[in-house]
Amino acid sequence: MRTVTPQGLKDMQDAGQKFVLVNTLPADHFEQTKIVGAVNIPESDSDFVDRVKKQAGNKHETVVVYCANSDCDSSTRGARMLEDAGFTHVIDFESGADGWKNAGLQETVSA
């Protein structure tokens, strides 16, 4: 499974790279952990894979998943589900919203 650092994710955004950024946490945690441009699709929802596919358009588009921080394994579980379902370009942003803020990128996190 591929991973990305906060700066790597920022570089992807700045370069205009096409990808879907998915926050895998439950909806009630989304506002506190939202990175601008992210959609909330909880990995615990039974239709997680279908909803991500709908957002991405197909299983060959790049999907970056993230959750709260490096101690949270929601994004890793979501990434595994997507890979198991045949998605070919899944990236786990393991440091999550906290890593984004700690890298000085907090201005792009909604409060």
C-alpha positions in Angstrom: 0.0 0.0 0.0 1.4 3.4 -1.0 1.6 6.2 1.6 2.1 9.9 1.3 3.5 12.5 3.7 1.8 15.8 4.4 4.2 17.7 2.0 3.7 15.0 -0.6 -0.1 15.5 -0.4 0.3 19.2 -0.6 2.6 18.8 -3.6 -0.1 16.6 -5.3 -2.7 19.4 -4.7 -0.4 22.2 -5.8 0.5 20.3 -9.0 -3.2 19.9 -9.8 -3.0 16.2 -9.7 -6.4 14.5 -10.1 -7.4 12.5 -7.1 -10.3 12.0 -4.6 -9.4 12.8 -1.0 -11.5 10.7 1.3 -11.9 11.3 5.1 -12.7 7.8 6.4 -14.0 8.9 9.8 -17.6 8.9 11.0 -19.6 11.9 9.9 -19.6 13.4 13.4 -15.8 13.7 13.3 -15.6 15.2 9.8 -15.7 18.9 10.5 -12.9 18.7 13.1 -10.7 16.7 10.6 -11.7 18.1 7.2 -8.9 19.0 4.8 -10.2 21.3 2.1 -11.4 19.3 -0.9 -12.1 16.2 1.1 -15.3 14.2 1.0 -16.5 12.2 4.0 -17.1 8.5 3.4 -16.8 6.6 6.6 -15.0 3.3 6.1 -17.4 1.7 8.6 -20.4 2.3 6.3 -21.5 -0.9 4.4 -21.5 1.0 1.1 -18.0 2.5 1.6 -16.5 1.0 -1.6 -19.4 1.9 -3.8 -19.5 5.5 -2.5 -15.8 5.9 -3.2 -16.2 4.4 -6.7 -19.0 6.9 -7.4 -16.8 9.8 -6.2 -13.8 8.6 -8.2 -15.6 7.6 -11.3 -13.9 4.2 -11.6 -11.4 2.0 -9.8 -8.4 3.3 -11.7 -8.5 6.9 -10.5 -6.2 7.9 -7.6 -7.9 7.8 -4.2 -6.1 9.2 -1.1 -7.7 8.2 2.2 -7.0 9.8 5.6 -8.3 9.9 9.2 -7.4 11.8 12.4 -3.8 10.9 13.0 -1.1 8.3 12.7 -2.6 6.4 15.7 -5.9 6.1 13.9 -6.3 3.0 11.6 -9.5 4.0 9.9 -7.7 5.1 6.7 -5.6 2.0 6.6 -8.7 -0.2 6.9 -10.4 1.8 4.2 -7.4 1.6 1.9 -7.3 -2.2 2.3 -11.0 -2.5 1.5 -10.5 -0.4 -1.7 -7.5 -2.4 -2.8 -9.4 -5.7 -2.1 -12.2 -4.3 -4.2 -9.8 -3.8 -7.1 -8.9 -0.1 -6.9 -5.5 0.3 -8.4 -4.2 3.7 -7.1 -4.9 3.9 -3.4 -2.8 6.1 -1.2 -3.0 6.1 2.6 -2.2 9.6 4.1 -1.3 8.0 7.4 -0.5 11.1 9.5 -4.0 12.3 8.8 -5.5 15.7 9.8 -3.2 16.1 12.7 -0.1 15.5 10.5 -1.5 18.1 8.1 -1.9 20.6 10.9 1.5 19.8 12.4 3.2 20.3 9.0 2.0 23.9 9.1 -0.8 23.3 6.6 -3.6 24.1 9.1 -4.9 27.0 7.0 -6.4 24.4 4.7 -8.2 22.5 7.4 -11.7 23.6 8.2 -12.6 24.4 11.8 
